[in-house]
């Protein structure tokens, strides 16, 4: 059984948290989209490896242990 860790990326500007911002997750090289999930069991993959920040500026996803590149747009 794989263990997936939660990642909570807080996106802010000089004023405060930004809601509705997209975060695309790539593998460490930045060449390939990472496999990320919406649940800790790794049963619900997130299509396109893109998450959107909530009202508090937090983008949450689960991934296997490793190093990832997060691109904010």
N, C-alpha and C positions, 0 to 999 in steps of 0.2 A: 504494500500500500504506500502510495506517495504522500508526502506531507507538504502542504502548501502554506506559505506564510502570507499574511495580509500586508499590503502596502497601502499606506495612507499618505498620498502626496498632497501637501497644502500648497496651493498656488496663490501668490500674493503679488501686489504691486506696491508702490510706495505709500499707498493709502490704506490698503487692507486686503482681505481675501477676495478672490475673483470667482464668481459663480458662472457656470455655463461655458467654461474653457475646456477644450479637448486636450487630452493627454494621450499620445500614441506611444506604445511601449515596444521597443526593439530589443533584440539580443545585444550583447555587449559590443559587438562590432558595428551596430547600427545599420547593418545590411539586410537583416531579416526580422520580420515582425515576430515578437515573442508570443508564446502561447500563455495566455492569461485567462483567469476564471473569475466568475462572479461569486463563487462559493468556495469554502475552505476544503471541500472534498474533491475539488477538481472535476466536477461532473457537468458544469455549465460553462463552456468556453465563451469568451467574449469575442464576437466577430470583429475582424479587422484590428484587434488589439487596441481599441480606442475606448477610453472612458471619459466621462464628462464630470467636471467638478460640481459639487452640490452648492447649496446656498452659503455654506461655510468655507467654500473654496477647496474642499477635500475631494480628491479623486481616489477611489478605493478599488483595489483588485487583489487577486490572489495569484501567486506564481511559485514555481519550484525555486529552491535555493539557487542563487546565482547573481550575476551582475547584469543590470539592464540599463538601457539608454531610454530616457523619457523625454519626448519632444512635446513641448507645449505650444499650442496654437490658439 
